[in-house]
Amino acid sequence: MSNSNKLFFTFLLFVFFLPVISADLLGQTTGTGSPGLRIDISGSNEEGDFGVAIQLVVAMTILTLGPSVLMMMTCFTRIVIVLGFVRNAVGVNAAPSSQIIVGLALFLTFFVMGPVWNKIYDNAVIPYMDTSMKSGDALLTATAYMKDFMLNQTRQEDAQFFLEISRQGAMTRDELPLSIVVPSFVLSELRTAFQMGFLIFIPFIIVDFIVASTLMSMGMMMMPPVVISMPFKLLLFVLVDGWYLVVQSVVNSFNIS
C-alpha cells in the first residue's frame, strides 16, 4: 500500500485514535427474494477489549467530532491562520477565496501529519486488524503518537499553566493527560501563528507607509493609498515567490520527530 493510501486510510479509519468497529455489513436476500441488508454487531467481548456496543457509540461520537479533532489536534490551526494573514496582508480579500485557503491548509495538514499517521497505521491499525492487538491497546498507542506530536509543538510554559489551573500536581511528559495537552497545544499554536502573521505583515506595511508618504508629499491627500499600494504589494509578493516562501516556512516550523 502506498504512503498516500495509508495516509488517507488512517485518517478515515482511525481519526486519531478511533477504535475500529467490529461490524460487518452483509448483503443478503430475504425470503421473498427481495434484496436486504443485515448489520451484524455480534463481535466478541474479550477481556481487556472494548464491548462492541461501546465501540459503536465511541465511533459515531468521534466521527461527529472529526472536524473539531482535525482542527484542534493537528497542524491545521497554525496553517490556516498563517494563510489567512497572508491574504489580509496582501490586501486582496477575495483572492484566494476562503475555500482555497481551507483546502490548501487541509492538504498541507495531510502532508505534515503524514509521518505521525503512518506510525499510527503501522503500529496501531495494522496490529488491530491482524487481531494481534486489542482495541484498548491500539487506542493507547495511537494516543501516544498524537500526544508526542502535540507536545513537540507546545511551549513548556503553556503546559505548566494548564497544569497549575487543574491542580493535578507535577507530572512528567508521558503522564500528561489529553485534557492538559490539547488546550496547551492549541494555545501554543495560536501564539506561533500570530507571530508568523506579524512577520508577514511587516514588508506590506512598509509598502503602504512608503506609498502613503509619497502621495502626501505630492499633495495627493485625497487619493486612497491602498489604490496605489495594492499593485506594488502584489508585485512584491510575486517577485519574491511569496507562496513558496510562506508554505516552506509554515511547514518547516513544525517539529516532527
N, C-alpha and C positions, 0 to 999 in steps of 0.2 A: 504494500500500500504506500503511495507517495506521501510526502510530507504534507502537501496541501489537503489531500483527502483525510489524512489522520487529524489534521488541524480542525477541519470543519466537522468531522465525525465526533471529535472530543467535545467541541462546543455544543453540538446539538444533543449529544447523549448525556454528557456529564454536567454541563452548565456550571462548572466549578463545583465539584463535589455532589453532583446529582446521583443519588442511589439508583442503580439500574433496576428497572422494573421487571419482575418475574411474571410477565403477562404474555400470553400467546394468542394472537388473533388468527382464528381458523375459519376459512370459508367452508360451509357445509350446505347440504341440500336437505330441506325439510321433507316431511312425509308426503306432502302434496307435490313435490317436485320443484317447488319454487326455491330460488337461492336464499340462503340465510347467512347470518354472521353470529358466531359464538365467541365470547370473550372469556378466556379461561384464566382465572387468577388462583388456581389451586396449587400454587407453589409450596415448597416445603418451608417450615418454620424451624430450622435447625437451631440448636443452642449457639448463642453468640451472633445470630443473624437477625436482621430486622424482619418482622412479620410482613406478609405480602400486602395486607390492608394498609399497614403503616407506610410501606414503600409507595403505594399508590397515592396516599394523601400527601406525603412529602414531595413526591414527583410533581403532582399537579400544582402544589403550592410554589415550588421553585420555578416551574415553567411560567407561572403567573408573574413572579418577581424577577424573571430573567432579565428584562431591560434594566431594572434597577441594579441588579447584581453586576451586569456588564459595565454600567457607568461608574459604580462606586468602588468596585474591587479590581479594576484593571486600569490601564494607562489611558483609557478613553477620556477621562475628565480633563487631564492636562492637555491632551492633543486638541480636543475640540475648543477649549478656551483659548489656546495659543492661536489656532487658525482663525477664531473669531476676532482676536486682537489684530491680526494681520489685515483682515478685511476692513476693519474700522480705521486702522492707521492709514491705509491707502486712501480711504475716503469714498470708495465706491461701494455703497451699502448693498446694492443688488447684485454684485458680481464679485466672487461666485455666490450663488444662491445658498440658502441655508441647507437645502437638500444635498448640495455638493459638498459643503463643509462637513456635514454629519457623515455622509458616505465616505469621504476621504479619511475622516477620523476613525471610522469603523474599520476600514481595511488596514490602516496603519496600526490599529489596535490588534488585529489578527496577526500582523507581521511581528510586532514587538512581543506579543504574548505567545508566539509560536513555540519557542523553546520550552516554556513552562507547560503549555498544554500538551506538548509531545511527551514530556516526562509524566504527566498525569495519565495520558493514554497508555504509555508503555508499562508503567508501574502500578496503575490502579485499575484502568478499564480492562486491559487485556487479561490480567490475572483473575479479575472477577468473572469475565466471560468464560474463562477456562475453568471456572469453579475451583481454582486454587486459592482464592481469597474471598472472604465473606464481605458482604456489603458494608458492614461496620468498619472493617479494616481498610477497605477501599476508600471509604469516606474520610477516614483519618489521614490516609496517605495523600489524597488529593488536597485536603485542607492544609496539610503541612507544606505542600509546594506553593499554594496560594499565599499562605501566611509568610513564607520566606520571601516571595516576590514583593509583597506589600511592605514588609519590614525593611527590605533593602532600599526602598524609596522614602521611608518615613524618618523624619528627624527624631532624635532621641528625646528632645525637649517636648515634642508633641505627645509621644507615647507616655512620657513621665507625667504630663499634665492630666491626661485622662486617667492614668493610674492613680494619681493623687485624688482626683474627684471621686473615683469609685471606691476609694479607701480599702483596696484589696491588699495593700502591703507590697513590699518589694517582690519582684518576680524576675526570673531570667527571661531571655529572649524566647526560648522554647515554651515557657509556661504561660506567656501572654495569651489570653482568650481572644476570640474574634470580636467580642464586644469592646475591646480596647484597641485592637489592631486596626479595624476598619475605620472608625472615626479619626484615629491618628493619621492613617494613610490619606484619607480624604483631605484633612486639614493641611497636610504637607503638600499634597498635590495642588491645592488651591494656591498656596503660598508660592510654590515654584512656578506655576503657570502665570501668576500675576507678575512675578519678577521677570520672566521671559517677555511678557507683554510690554512691560515698561521699557525694556531694552529695544524692542521692536519699534516702539513709538518714537524714540529719540531722533533718528535721522529724518523721519517725516515731519516732526515738529520743527526741526531746523529748517527744512524746506519751506514750511508755512511761515516761519519767522522772517526768512530772507525775502520771500515774496511780499509779505505784508510791509516790511520796512522799505522795500523798493517802490511799491505803489505809493506809500505815504510820502516818500521823498520826491516823487514825480507829481505830487498834488492830486493823485487819483484816489482820494479818500472814499469816494462813493463806489468804487469798484470792489466787489467782494473778493477778498484774496483767494478763497477756495476755487474760484473760477479759473484763476491762473495757476495756482499751485497744484491742482489735481493732475494735469497733464505731466508736469515735471515729476511728481511723485510716481506716476505710472512709469515714466521713462527711467527713473532711477531704479525702480523695482525690477524692471525688465533687464536693464543693463547689468545689474549685479546677480541676475538669475535668482531672484528672491525666493521663489517657491522651493527651489532646490536647497537653498541655504536654510530656510525655515524647517523643511521636513528633515533635513540632515541633523540640524541642531536638536529638534524635539525628540528624534529617535535616539540620538546619542546621549541624551540627557538621562535616560533610564539605566539603572544599574542592574544588569541581568547577569546573574552568576551561573 
